[in-house]
Amino acid sequence: MTFHTNPIGMNTVPARGGFNADIGGCTGTPAADVAFRTEFNGNASCNDALGHVEGTLEWGNGEVSRVSGQWHVPGGNPAASVTNVLNIMDGPGAGGRLHVDQGPVDSQPLVGACMNGTMQGGRIPIHTLHFN
């Protein structure tokens, strides 16, 4: 996930971001490959980001699942990993849930920029996606 914000510091400000991930090797899904695309809108500070995600899972076989839900990104230094759960609104898996195991934001290089209010973005890894 990459965040785009107004300059943040310890105050909470509006933030936009999103995932743009190509994932392969999926099992028990409509196709082995999927593109995970989302848009995040919420609020962020140096301590965390909290908001709402809307997005799609674009399966390698051409099918599309739409996902939606609340999203949390723990901040701080060191930052923590978290699992966010999105509802599958339609398409394959509709009515189920997508669990996204997210690694910690790489906060070490962002500390100074975040504290002085000049931070404009950061990256967060996705470790796994799983469904129920």
Stockholm file with secondary structure:
# STOCKHOLM 1.0

chainA/1-132         MTFHTNPIGMNTVPARGGFNADIGGCTGTPAADVAFRTEFNGNASCNDALGHVEGTLEWGNGEVSRVSGQWHVPGGNPAASVTNVLNIMDGPGAGGRLHVDQGPVDSQPLVGACMNGTMQGGRIPIHTLHFN
#=GR chainA/1-132 SS CEEEESCBSSSCEEEEEECEEEECCCCSSSCSCEEEEEEEEEEECSSEEEEEEEEEEEETTSCEEEEEEEEEEECSSSCCCEEEEEEEEESTTTTSEEEEEECCCCCGGGHHHHHTTCBCCCBCCEEEEEEC
#=GC SS_cons         CEEEESCBSSSCEEEEEECEEEECCCCSSSCSCEEEEEEEEEEECSSEEEEEEEEEEEETTSCEEEEEEEEEEECSSSCCCEEEEEEEEESTTTTSEEEEEECCCCCGGGHHHHHTTCBCCCBCCEEEEEEC
//
